[in-house]
C-alpha cells in the first residue's frame, strides 16, 4: 500500500481510513457538501466519494500534468488547478468542478495555486519570480497579480482565513521554515509559530477555531516526501499548539486546504515506502 487517504476528527480524536491504493495519491480536499474528496495522482485529478466506489477521473482537458496544488471554489462550482502541460511551467487554471476546458488565470509563471478567498473572487498562490518564492493573489478572471511578500526568505503555501482577513503562509525569513500570516491587502505581517520544527502548509479551519500545520524535523528545509513528520493543531494566533499524531508523509500529505466544511475534520494522506 503506497497511499492511505484518511480523515481525522479533531473533537473525538478518531481517524478513519477512506481509501488505500498502491498508487501515489496526493493533496485531498473536501467538496463543499462534504460528500467527497478531490485528489491528484499521476498528473490527473480525481473525485473520491466518501460513500465508497473508488477514484472517479475529472476531465481537465489538455491539462494532464497537474501537480498537487488544486482546490474547489467555496461554492463548489469551480476547480483551480496548477498544470505545466501548455507552458512547461506551472500555470493556474480554472475549470468547472465537474470537468471541462481549463481557463488560464496567471500569465506570470511559474505559479502554484494554494487557496480561494471566502467570496470566491480571488485565489492565493506561490509564484517564483527571479528565483524568489513569494505570495501573490489574483482575481479569478486574471489581470494584474498582487504581491504580498517581497523576497524575505522563501514564502510558500498560502491559505485564507475563514473570514478572508488574513492569508497564512510558511516562510524561511527567520531561518527555519515557520508559519506567518499577512493581511489580505498586504498591510501587515505577523509570525505565528516559533517552533523547533520546519512548519509548512498552514490551513485555517472554516470554523475559525483551528490552524492545522504539517511539521518536519527542524533540519529539513524543503517539503520532501517520505519522511517522518507530525501534524500539529493550534489556535489561529499560534497559541495552544499541540501535536495530533506523527506519520510517514510530507509532500502530498496536505498541500492544499483539507478541512471538512464544518471545520470538525480534515483529510490527509499517509504513505508507506515506495
N, C-alpha and C positions, 0 to 999 in steps of 0.2 A: 504494500500500500504506500503510494507516494504522497498523496494529498488527502487530508481528512478535514472536511468542511464542518465546522461546529458552531454552536450558538451557546453563549453563556448568559445566564440570568443573574444580574448583579445583586438582586434582593435575596434570592434563595441560595445563590452560590452554586447552582447546579449547571452542568454543561451537557448539552445534547449533541450527539453526532448525527448529522443530517445527510452526509454523503461522503463516500470514500471511493478512491479510484487510484489506479496505477499511473494516471496521467498527472502532469503538473498543472494544478488549478490555482488561481490567484485572486486576491482582492475582492472579496464578496461585499456587496451592499444590498440592503433591503429595498424591495419595491414599496411605494408609499402605503399600500394596503397590507403590508406585512406578510403576504402570501408566498413570496418567492424571493430568491436572491439573484443578483446579476454577478457573474464571474467571468474571468477570461482564461483562456488556455490555448496555446499554440497559435497565437495571433488572432484568435476569434473570440467573440462574446457569446455567452450562453445564459439562458434563464434556467434557474434551478428551483422548481416548485417544491415548497416545503412539505406538501402533502405526499410527495414521492413521485417517481416516474423518471428521474434522471435528467440529464442535461438536454436542453432544447436550444438549438442554434438560432441566433439572431442574425438576420440578413443585414450586413453592414456594407453591402455593395462592393465597391472596389477596395475598401479598406480591410485588408486581410493580414496586416501585420500590426494589429493593435497591441500596445503594451498594457500594463496593469493599472493605468490611470484612466478610469472611466466612472460614470455615475449618472443616476437618473435625476431629472429636474424635480423640484418639490411636488409638483402636481402629477408626476409620473408620465407626462406626455412625451418628454424628450430624453434622449440619451446622449451624453457627451462622451466622446472617445478621443484617445490620443493615438495617432497612427502615422507611420512613415512611408506607406506604400507610394503615395503620389510625389513626395518631395525628397525622400531619402532621409529626412529628419522628422522628429515627432511634431505633428501638427494637430491642433484641436479642431474637431468637427462636431456638429450636432445633427442628429437624425431622429426620426420618430422612434419611440421606445419599442414599438412592435417590429421595427426594421424598416429599411428604406435607403434612399440615397443620401450619403453624408453631405452636409453643407459646411464649407470651410469657415472657421471663425478667426483664427490667428494668421497673420501674414509674417510676423517675425518668428523665426524658428532657431532652435527647437523650443517647443512649448509643451508642457506636461500638465494636463488638467488635474485638479485636485478637489474643487468644491464649487457648489452652486450657492448663490445668495438666496436667503429665505424667500425673497419675492420672485425668484426665478429669472431675473433680468440680467444678472452678471455671473461670470464664472471666475474663480481664482485659480492661479496656476503658477508653476515654477517655469521661468524662462532663463535660458542660458544666452547671454549677450556678451560678446567679447570675453568669453571664458569665465564670466561671473554668473553665479546662480542667484537669482533674485525672485521676489514675489511680485506678481502682477495681477490685475483684474482687467476684464474687458466685457463690453456688452455682448449679449448673445447674438446680435446681428453684426458683430465685428466692429471695425472702426479703430480709433486710437487706443492703445493699451495704457493703463495707469500703473506706474511703477511705485511700489510701496516700500521696498527696501533698496539700499544703494551700495551693494558690494561689501557690506560689513560681514566678512566671512561667507560661508556657504549657506544659503537660505532656501528652504525646500518645504514641501508637504503642507501647503496652506489649506485651512478648512474654516468655514464661517461659524461663528457662534449662533445659537438658536435665534437670536434677535437681529442678527446681521451687524451688530455694532462693532464686533471685533473679528479679525482674522488671525487664527492661531497658526504658528509655523515652527519648524525647527531650524536652528541656526548655530553655526560654529563660531560666531563672533566673539564669544567669551573663551574660546579654546576648544573645550569639549562640546559636542553637539548637545544643546539644551532646547527647551520649549520657550518660545516668546509669543507675544501677540502684538498686533498693530491695529489701530483704528481703521475701519474700512475706507476712510478717506485719507489714510496715511498720516494722520496728525499726531500720533503718539506711538511709542514702542515700549513694551514692558516685558521684563523677564519673568517667566512663570516657574520654571524649575531650576533648582540649584542642587543637582544630584550627582552621585559618583558614577552615573551611567551615561551612555550615549543615547539620548532621548530622541525619538523620531515619531512622525505621523500622529500628531495630536488630533483627536476627534472629540469635539464638544457634543454632549448628548442633546437631543431635541427638547428634552425637558428642562434644560438649563442647569441640571443638578451636578453633572459629572464632566470630567475630562479624562479621556482614555489615551494612554501613551504606550508605545512599544519601546522597551529599553534594552539596549545592548550592553555588554560589558564596557566599562569605561575606556578601554584601549582600542575599541572598534570605532573607526571614524565614519565609514560609509554605511550603507544599509544592505550588506550581503545576505544571501540566502543560506539556509542550512547551518545555523548556529544556535547555541543555547541562548535564549532571550527570555524576557519576562514581560507580562502585561501589567501595567500599573494604573490605578484609578485614583483620582484626586478631585478636589473642587475646582471650579473654573479658574480660581485665582492661584491654583497650585498648592493650596493648603490641604492638610489631612491626606497626604499621599500614602498609598498602601499598595503592596504587591498583591495582585489577584492570584497569579499562578505562573510558574515557569513553563516553557515549552520549547520545542525544537522548531525554529522557524526563522523569521526575519523578513527579507524581501518577499512580498506576496502575501504575508500573513494578514495585514490590514492596511494596505497603502492608501485606501480610499475610505470615505465616510461609510461606517459599518454598523451604525446603531439602528435598532428597530424604531418604527415611527413613534412608539410610546416612550422611548428612552429607557426601557427596562432591560433590554437585551442587546447584545452585539454579536455579530458574526465574525469569524476569523478562520484561518487555515493553519493547521498543524501539519508538519512534514515529517517524513522519515527519510533516511539517507537515500540518495539517488541510486 
